[in-house]
Amino acid sequence: MLARTVTHALVGLEPRRVEVEAYLELARPSFSIVGLADRACQEAKERVRSGIASAELEFPVRRITVNLAPAGLRKEGSGFDLPIALAVLAASRQLPPDALDGIAAFGELALDGRVRPVPGALIAAEGARRAKVARLVCAAESGGEVALAGVEPIPVHHLADAVAYLRGTHEPPEPLPVFDVAHEPPPDLSDVRGQERARRALEIAAAGGHNVLFAGPPGTGKTMLARRLPGILPPLGDDEALEVTRIHSVAGVLRPGAGLIRVPPFRAPHHSSSAPAIVGGGAAAPRPGEASLAHRGVLFLDEFPEFARPVLESLRQPLEDGVVTVSRVGGRAVFPARFQLVAAMNLCPCGGRGDPAVRCSCAPDRVHRYREKLSRALLDRFDLSLSVPRPRGSELAGEPGEASAAVGERVAEARERLAHAPPSLDENASDLLTRAVERLPLSGRGRARVARVAATVAALAGADNIAPDHLAEALSYRPPRELTE
Amino acid sequence: MSELAVAVFAAQTGEHVLEAPRSRRFEQFRLSFDEVAYRRRLATAGFAWVGRDETAFPPRLRAIHDPPPGLFVRGDAALSLVDRPAVAIVGARACSPYGSSVGHSLARELAAAGVVVISGLARGVDAAAHRGALEGGITVAALGCGIDRDYPRVHASLAAEIAGRGWVVSEYAPGVEPAPWRFPARNRIVAGLSDATVVVEARERSGALITADLALDEGREVLAVPGEITSQLSAGTNHLLRLGATPVTCAADVLRAVGVSPAPARDSERLDERLEQVRAAVADAPVAVDELVRRTGLDPGPVAAALAELELLGLVVQAEGLYREVMRPT
């Protein structure tokens, strides 16, 4: 007796069709899974056995062989539990013979037969759509994700529900409704009082997609400002949203019931994070890291120089190419990682520099070593660098600042302008730039960076050309001398 | 007798030797020392040796009571320090943005007036002085180690820039590693090369004060830049002022002390109204952009643009988020 279900394994962000075949024969009872299944996958045996029993179904007393085909593809994780259980049930005639036609399954079983969500449901569902499978049996929590992919979800809480549905005796529960706005809205810029320069820099960064470095003593609002960048970025378009949601689905950080991610993501990994945590990795099969989770959004690295050198250097590929390539024994994956980098740092290890109220006790050598971790190559990636001094008490008690919505409108207009009619240097601005290159330590890269920022400043001003004033403002965001000398 | 042999002997024995020692060890060394070959090796490395008795040796340095046997020189061979006025600018390594800014502009103005700016290539005030001088003219760095050592290492490119037009000098032969006791000895060369010594910022018991003392011992002028009386970094300079050092409030003060007439004033461009407004708002005290936005009523964009233009004109500098006006030349 043979039965077959379809599911999808994840290879990076790509679904691969996997056929789950169950073969039952009259022989000494046993249960084996073949087809390059990893440990979690092998353990499916115990969950499937107990799950079937808990669903008041009969676990066949047969010699059971489950094959995951193609056998050459490494299978990882617990998403195979549900399809294995269904195949075993079908093979033992506990399901109607054609019940599994046109149906895929994806989910983990609890020992009591409940169906648990597994990261990557969105991608498994996309695989189902591509394979022209119309319906996907999945955990109730994954229903929303599956629906996003354009596949009809059959969300179930329990293996018994799935069986009842397949026997035609029971309608599945409605999938959790999909809200585009189910994600928390990002914090608003109006919370920031004073900080006119930093707010302005944030607006330019949002309009031009520039990376920003904030340097200043602790408690000056660097983190607060960074968190407000996603709120002034334009919401993600359909394709972008799907792309981002897919990555978050694989990483298992998607909230159940939340729909497409429309707000650019904000990720703030701690400075003790390892390189694989940031750019992606995993023991056998590659998993996306923080850089990919921040795709189309903001990657915020607080205490920037405290990150390990290899971590900082590993950011260079995504910053350059917008992708991360991760190679592991289990395969090689390319994850998108086109994020905007916002970094924050103190001016010295003790944090006292630049704060008139605190005396910095760092020796010059120590300050130097702290700043030296930012290689010039890395500093060159920040289009905007600025020192954030401590705001005065009177500023903190002042009026709330402009709201994100108003800033976001200007940002959207400027983006439009930059995309369709990017401003170019007028003659006077060009002269000024030449003068600046002669006068300042400004590398070729630095020159290009200034011109790029100047174009954004001009676009924000609604100008067709980059005037000297736009260029001068752009110059003021070059890395401060204390970081380059 | 060759001073070069003395200098190389000192390097090999790790001692501070000024005169040919009357020891058998030196005698043996002297006999085996091949001066021609050594000079050839120096020249291949792009270095030169100026002995104490040569005419190119700066007379001011020869006049101190313990002049070195000679100087190893890396830099422009055509440069002569013999008849050029020279001023040392020294100060704290852990200086404040104020000290760094003053050291920088002072050096720039002095160098523009034709004065050679002497300092020690240390971090802080020294480096600011060298950088400032490079914008206007010639500077000389005196090291406490071999001229091939580039100490501190961060200033390797600065040293190369200095050697491009000026000199990097040391009494120690190439290869000699920096050692703490060599730095006070280096300070006597900084002071000895100079007609006057300006101390920009110094704590009490700072190395810069040693330089000032050495300058006083040789009867050279000592000047000090006043700082805030509440700042530790001004304790040393304020102490010097109490002892009678000449206060420096502009580059002209220093030029007067060494008898040099100031460089013809650069054609001071008339600033447009907005630049003038922002500059006036910076003049009182170091100030952040946010504060300027409030004081001038301008938007942050135009304020930033004005500040960048003022920076390009060399009228303001930025450090740690605060903009300050640079020292005016007169």
Chai-1 contact restraints between the chains, C-beta under 6 A:
chainA,res_idxA,chainB,res_idxB,connection_type,confidence,min_distance_angstrom,max_distance_angstrom,comment,restraint_id
A,G194,B,D290,contact,1.0,0.0,6.0,A-B,restraint_1
A,E196,B,D290,contact,1.0,0.0,6.0,A-B,restraint_2
A,E196,B,V293,contact,1.0,0.0,6.0,A-B,restraint_3
A,E196,B,P300,contact,1.0,0.0,6.0,A-B,restraint_4
A,R197,B,V289,contact,1.0,0.0,6.0,A-B,restraint_5
A,R197,B,D290,contact,1.0,0.0,6.0,A-B,restraint_6
A,R197,B,P300,contact,1.0,0.0,6.0,A-B,restraint_7
A,R200,B,P300,contact,1.0,0.0,6.0,A-B,restraint_8
A,R200,B,G301,contact,1.0,0.0,6.0,A-B,restraint_9
A,G216,B,G321,contact,1.0,0.0,6.0,A-B,restraint_10
A,L347,B,E320,contact,1.0,0.0,6.0,A-B,restraint_11
A,G354,B,E320,contact,1.0,0.0,6.0,A-B,restraint_12
A,G354,B,G321,contact,1.0,0.0,6.0,A-B,restraint_13
A,P364,B,R93,contact,1.0,0.0,6.0,A-B,restraint_14
A,P364,B,A94,contact,1.0,0.0,6.0,A-B,restraint_15
A,P364,B,R123,contact,1.0,0.0,6.0,A-B,restraint_16
A,S387,B,E320,contact,1.0,0.0,6.0,A-B,restraint_17
A,S387,B,G321,contact,1.0,0.0,6.0,A-B,restraint_18
A,P389,B,A288,contact,1.0,0.0,6.0,A-B,restraint_19
A,P389,B,G321,contact,1.0,0.0,6.0,A-B,restraint_20
A,A436,B,L312,contact,1.0,0.0,6.0,A-B,restraint_21
A,R439,B,L312,contact,1.0,0.0,6.0,A-B,restraint_22
A,D469,B,A305,contact,1.0,0.0,6.0,A-B,restraint_23
A,A472,B,A305,contact,1.0,0.0,6.0,A-B,restraint_24
A,A472,B,A308,contact,1.0,0.0,6.0,A-B,restraint_25
A,A472,B,E309,contact,1.0,0.0,6.0,A-B,restraint_26
A,E473,B,G301,contact,1.0,0.0,6.0,A-B,restraint_27
A,E473,B,A304,contact,1.0,0.0,6.0,A-B,restraint_28
A,E473,B,A305,contact,1.0,0.0,6.0,A-B,restraint_29
A,L475,B,A308,contact,1.0,0.0,6.0,A-B,restraint_30
A,S476,B,A304,contact,1.0,0.0,6.0,A-B,restraint_31
A,S476,B,L307,contact,1.0,0.0,6.0,A-B,restraint_32
A,S476,B,A308,contact,1.0,0.0,6.0,A-B,restraint_33
